[in-house]
Amino acid sequence: MDEVHKEILRKSRVKIVEDLMIVEILDKLQEKGIFTTMMLEYIMAEKARPDQVRKLIDDLQRRGPDAYDKFILCLRECGHNHVANYILNVEAEIRGWPLPYSRTMTSRNSGSELPSQTLHPMGSIPSLLHAQETGHGDADQNMADTRVEVESMDVSDGSDQNIMVPVQDTEMEGGEVPNIYAQSTSQHITDPSNKGYTGGQDQYNMESNPRGLVLIINNRQFEKQEHRLGTEYDGIMLQDMFFHIGFAVQQICDVTASEMKRKLKELAKLPRLQYVDSLVVVILSHGLKDDAICGVDGGVVKYDEVTELFDSKNCPLLHYKPKLFIFNACRGDKEDTGSQGSSTQTDRVYPDVDAIQPSLTGNALQSQPIPTLQDMVIAASTLPGHVSWRDNNKGSWFIQAVVDVFQKFSTTHHILDMLVRVNRMVAQNVHEDKVQLPQSINMLTKDWFLNPMQCT
């Protein structure tokens, strides 16, 4: 275990000793290979529970580089979310990050503020907040499922995963964006005329556990192009938002174009897709004209190369299931100056576009007939030919809006309604007379509620 993790455990020691019911996590500690049976017997030989926990913490620090992450995951799976939240808050303080969890979510009675299902990202809960310094690739991570045991997703290449974390609070539209870590979506039912999810034939079924799978590809450090500072904010906000509305989430960072294609192909063939009701693919990167997304090596993957992997011909496991593709990247170098009106001035921002534009042809969004792409919706951060703006200190305009809107309205509004709200929020931003408007392409055949409130 590295010294930072040891320091986190030392500073969390009083809280862990006070709240941890050690007998409730013994099986998980052994199951995940943190301790052997003999080691646990040695720990439990201490007569008093507090002494048992103290011994556990001491021994945990000698159990290898994965022990910290596995311990957090054990806490989550055994219902000790408040202890895990407290430890991750301590980690945030030590690393200089904002606190991801509110004070109430670190108290013993905080269970109601977390999802009722013990859903985990594809891998471990710590991946939501734990930064690992790496080059390309991702860690060996599998999607967790609390309902069925199926073949897990493994899009790894044996290298470490780079999960990046925000270092300050996010602001938007002249004020703070609501704290997505502490907020319940049920607090945002604002439109009583919206009937919401009824489970009828005109709505996609969204009753699986998890609701669906989410893969986020987040490219920040490029070999030749400018680094995309601020995208770390986008990644952590998206991970946490999708997790809290019931999805299993994995983020992989800093991958080449060929690695992107390979990981997406592996996802499209994943047997576990048959057990979930939806899929979300998010790509955050530099972009070029003609809907080309850049890998960190400068290679490109086009929109249609992504979507066709999951169409009705190539991915039968997702037949008649809704699929969302979010592309946060420039689609050219045009800067929209708009017309005279009232908007919200933002801080300094940067486009996700490279100065060198290779010759690429074709219209990615219309390259295949609609029936093949049925049950898809594509959400692009900007219009064709235009730049997409990103704030180095807050993240991109588009992703800030997606997180805010989806967090508030995913239980009561279908996705097209939410994307209209995203458009409105982004359109109200302005930087030095520069504006932006997202674009969505709809091939859905039903209303899609991401996290529907069940009818009674």
N, C-alpha and C positions, 0 to 999 in steps of 0.2 A: 504494500500500500504506500502511495507517495505521501510526502510530508504534508501537503495541503489537506488531504483527506484525514490524516491523523489529527491535524489541528482542528478540523471541523468536528470530528468526534469528541475531541477533548472539550471544545467549547459547548458542545451539545450534551455533555455528560450528565449534568444535573437534570435536564429535561427528560432524557432517555431513562435514567434511573427512576425518576418520579412516575413516569407514565407507562413504561413498557411492561406488559404482561408477558413475561418471557415464555411461559408454558404454551402460549398461543402461537408462537412462531418456531418452536423447536423443529417440527417436521419440515417446514420450509427451509430452514437453515441447513438441514441435512440433505434435503432434496436438491438444493442448488449447489451442493458440494462445498459449502463454506466450512462446515465442520463435519467430522466423522462422529459416529455414535459414541465412541470412547471419549472424544473431546467434549461432547455435550454432557456426558455423564460426569466428567470432571468439573464442568461449569456448574451443573445442578447439584453437585456435592456441597456447595455452599448452603448453609441452613436458611438464610433469609433471602427473600426475593431481591431486595436492593443489592445485596452482595453478589447474587447470581448475575444480575445485569451488569454490575461493575466488572466482574470477571469476563463476561461476554465482550464488553467493549475493549478491555485490555487485549484479549486473545484475538479479536477481530482485526486489530491493527497489524497482526503478524500473519494474516491469511491471504496474502498475495494481492496483485494489482486490481483484481476484479471484485474483491470482497466488499468494497464500499458500495458499488453499484448494485450488487446482488443483495446486500443488506437492505437498501432502500426498497428494492423490489419486493423482498420478503415482507417488509412493513406494509406496503400497499396491498399485497395479496391477502394479508391476514387482518385487514381492517384497521391498521394503525396509521391511517392517513395523516392524522394530526402530528404524529411524531416525525413522519417522513417530511411533512411540510416544514416543520420547525428546523430540521437538519438542513434542508435545502435553503431556507432563509439564512441560516448561519453561513452556509457556503456562499450565498450571494453577498453577504456582508464582507466576508474575507476576500472575495474576488473583486469587490467593488461594483457589483451589479445591483440593480434595484430589487427590492424584496418581491418575489413572485407571488407570495401568498399573504393574505390579510391576517391580522392578529387572531381573528376568530377562527380562521382555518388551521391554526396551530394549537387550538384548545381541544380538550378531550371530547367535547360535545359537538365537534364540527362535522360529523359525518354527513349531515343533511346538505352540506354545501358542496359535496362532491357527487359525481354521477352515481346513481344507485347501482349500476353495473360496475364491477371492478374491471373496467376496460383498461388495457395498457397499450402503449404504442408498440410498433413492430420492434420489439427488443425489450427495453427496460424503461421504467418511469424516469430514472435519472437522466436518460438521454434528452429529456425535455429541457434540462437546465445545466447539464454537465458539459463543459467545454473540453475537448481534447485537441491538442495541437497535432495536425497531421498534414500530409500532402494530399494526394488524390485518394478517392475511394471511401469506404465506409466499414464500420465494424460488423462482425458477425451478429446480425440481429434477426430475430424471428418475430412474427406477429403473434401476439398472445390472444387466446380466445377462451372465454369463461364458459362457453356453452358446449362446444364440440371440439374433438381432437382431430385435426386434419393436418395435412402436410403444411408446414409453415413456410412463409416467404423468406428466402435467403438471397438477397441481391448483393452479397458481399464478394470481395475478391481477396479476403484475408488481411487487408490493411485496415487501419483504424478509421473510424468515422469522425468527421469534423462537424460537431454540433456547436454553433455559435450562439452567443447570448447577448441581449441588449445591455447597454451600460448606462442608460438613463431613460426617464419616462418619455412617453410619446404624447405629443400634442397635435391637435388638428382642429381646423375651423375655429381658431381663436381661443380654444380652451382644451382642457385635458380630455383625451379619449377615456371612456370608462375603463376601470381596471378589470380586464377580462379574466384575470385569475380568480377574482373574488365574486364576480357577478353571476347571478342566476338568470338564465334566459327567461324564466317564468315571470320575471319582474317587468318584462317589456311587452306585454300583451296590450297594444295600444289601439287596435282597430277592432271594435266589437262586431263590426259588420262582416269581417273576414271569418268565414266559417272554419277555415283551417282544414286539417286532415280529418277525413271521415272514413277512410279505408275503402272508398267506393272504387268502381271500375275506371273512373276517370283520373285516378291518382295512383302513382307508383307505390307499391308495397315497400314500406321502410320499417320493418319490424324485426329484422335480424339483430343479433348481438355478436359483434358490433354492427352498427348501422351499415358500415361499409369500410373499405380500405382506402387509405390516403398515402400516396407516395409524393414526397416533396424533393425535388432536385434543386439545390441552391448553390449556384456558382458565384464565388466571391473573389478568389485570387486567381488571376489569369496569367499565363506565361508571357504574353506579348501585349495584351490589351490592358487598359486601366482597371485596377481593382474596383469592385462594386461595393464601396464602403456603405454601410447602412443596411445591406441585405440580411445581416445577422438578426436585425430587429424583425424583419419580415418572417424569417424562418421560425423563430421562437414563438411569435404571436400566432402564426398559422398552426403550428404544432399544438399549442395549448388550446386554441379555440376548437379545433376539430376533435381533440381528445375530450373536451368538456361537453361537446354535443353528441358524443357517443361513437366516435370513429376510432379505429386502430390506425396509428400514424407512424410513419418512418420518414426521417429526413436523411438524405445523403448529400454530401457537399463536395464541391470542387472536383468535378468529373469531366473527362474528355468527351468529345462527341461520340466516339465509338463506345465508351463506357455507358453513356446515356442510352444509346440504342440497345446495348446488351441488357442493361438492367430493366428497361421497359419491356423487352421481349420476354425476359424471365417472369416479370409480373403478369404479362398477358397469358402465360401458360400455367400460372399458379393454380393448382387444384382447389385451393381454399376459396377461390372466387365463387364457386358454386354455393357456398354457405352464407354469403353476404348479399345484401340487396342493392349495393351500389359501389361505385368506384370514383375516386377523385385523384387526378394527376396534376401536380403543380410544378411548373418549371420557372425558376427565377434566374435570369441570366442576361448577358448582353444579347442584342438581337440586331438583325440586318433587314434590308428590304426583302420583299417576297417571302416574309414570314419564316425567316431562318433564325434558329436559336443557336447560340454559340456555346461550344464546350470550352473548357479552360485552355485547351491547346489551340484554339482558333478554328477548329473544325465546326461544321454546322449540322444541325438536325432540323428539318422543316416540320411545320405544323402537321402536314398531312402524313408525314412519316410516323408521327406519334399517334394520331387518331386512328390510322388504318390498322395499327396493331390490335386495337380493341373494338374494331367494327364487327358487324354480324358475320362476316366471312372468316375472320381470323381469330375471333375470341367467342366461341359459342357459349362458354360458361357465363358470359354477361348478356346473353340474348334476352331482350325485353327488359333489361335492367338499366337504370339511368347512369350516365357517366358524365362527369364534369371535368373539363380540361381548362386549367388556368395558366395562361402564359403572361408572365410579367417581364416584358422586354420591349426594346424599341422595335419598330417595324419600318424604319427608315430614318432620315435625318431632318425631316420637316419639323419646324417649331410652330405650333398653333398660337397665333397672337390674338385670336378671337375678335370680338367686337366690343364696343364700349358697354360696360355694365358693372354691376356691383359683385365683387368676389372677395374671397378671403385671402389676404396676403400671406404667403408662407415663407419659411426660412430658405436659405440658399439650397438649391437642388441641382442635381446632375442628371444628364440623360443616360439611359442604358444603351448607347449606340457607339459603335466603333467608327473611327474616322475612315477606315478603309472598307469600301463596300465591294465585295466580290460579285461577279456577274452570276446572278441566279435568276431563273425564270420560273413562271408558273404561278397559279393562284392556289395557295395551299388549302384555303378554306372551301374551295369549290371544285377540288380536283376529283372528287368521287361523287357518284349519284347519291341523292338523299336517302333512299332506302338502305343502302349499305351503312350509312352513318346514323341510322335511326336510334333514338334514345340517347343522343348526345347533346351536350350544350358546351360551347366553347366560349370562354370569357377571356378576351385579350385586353391588356391594360391600356391600349391606345388604338387609334385608327390606323389603317394601312398607310404606310409611308411616313408616319410621324414618330417622334421620339416619345419615350415614356420617362417621366420624371421621378427621381429618387432623392430623398433627403439623407445625407450622410449620417445625421444624428437621430433620425426618427424612422427611417425606412421609406419605402415607396408610397406615393400618394394612393395608388391603386390597392395595394395590400392593406394599408391602414384602413381604407374604406371597407374592403371585403371583411376583414376581421370584425370591425365595429358593427356592420350591418348583420352579418351572419350570427354573431354572438347574440344580438338583440332579437332577431326575428325568425330564427330557424325553426322555432316550434309553431309559429302562427302564419307564416307567409311562404308561399312556394318560391322556388329559386329565381324564376323570372321576375317576380315582384322585387326580390331582394337585389337583383342585378340592376334594376331601374334605380333603386335607392343608391346603389354604389355609383352609378353614373352621375347622379345628382350631386353626391358628396364630392366626387373627384372634380366635376365641372366647376364647383364653387371655389376651388383652389386657384391661386394665381401667384406666379413668381416673375417679377420684372416683366410684366405684361405677357407672360407665357402661360398658356392654359393646356388642359388635356381632357380628352373624352374617351372613356373605354368603349369597347365594342363587344357585343355578345352575338353569337350565332346559335340559333335554336333549332335543334332537330328532335326535341322531345315530342312525345305523342300524348303525354299525360302531365298533370301537375305533379311537381316533385317537392315534397317537404323533407328537408334534410333531417330534422329531429322532431317528428310530429308528436303533438300532444294527443294521446289516445282519447277517443270518444268514450263516454261513459253511458 
